[in-house]
Amino acid sequence: MPVLWTAKRATPMTATERSGLGPARTEIRDTVIRMRADLAHRWTLAELAQDAHLSRSRLGGLFVNQFGVPPIMLLARLRVREMARLLRESDMTVDQIEVRVGWRNRGHAAEQFAKLMGVTPTAYRADYRQRTRQTADDLTGCLWCGQPLSATDDDRKTRRSDGDPLIHD
């Protein structure tokens, strides 16, 4: 019967490994870090391969092995992820966000976003804001029974701000 055991890691995990890149080759890790640092740059496979000192086909193969997609597809995913974050956290227009993440063509950006997220950027933002509003509205009542709570100037008078059923009827 085989003996199962795990060895302790000799060195602590790097920030890159904790970020989900895993124990990648240095060239791959550095390429992803470069792309993340400047999403607005018009990256080409030739430029990424040259920076990594690899052929285009070797770089593409290593990316597919590590991430399951070629470098330019990973770049599109990174752009969509940043676009989604900016749609949630900023008041920038969709056009401004698209340019900021590196897409010059609005139609292409919306197509890539919809392909990966399932909705257009505008619909994504509207849905996020709707859900955020509903969540905020849901928190204005008693957490136990849902009864609306009266606002007080001094929450200490009510003893609990979550609507303890022993405090209100």
Sequence and secondary structure as in RCSB ss.txt:
>XXXX:A:sequence
MPVLWTAKRATPMTATERSGLGPARTEIRDTVIRMRADLAHRWTLAELAQDAHLSRSRLGGLFVNQFGVPPIMLL
ARLRVREMARLLRESDMTVDQIEVRVGWRNRGHAAEQFAKLMGVTPTAYRADYRQRTRQTADDLTGCLWCGQPLS
ATDDDRKTRRSDGDPLIHD
>XXXX:A:secstr
         SS   HHIIIII S  HHHHHHHHHHHHTTTS   HHHHHHHHTS HHHHHHHHHHHHSS HHHHH
HHHHHHHHHHHHHH    HHHHHHHTT   HHHHHHHHHHHHSS HHHHHHHHHHHHHHHHHHTTB TTT  B  
  S GGGGS TT  TTT  
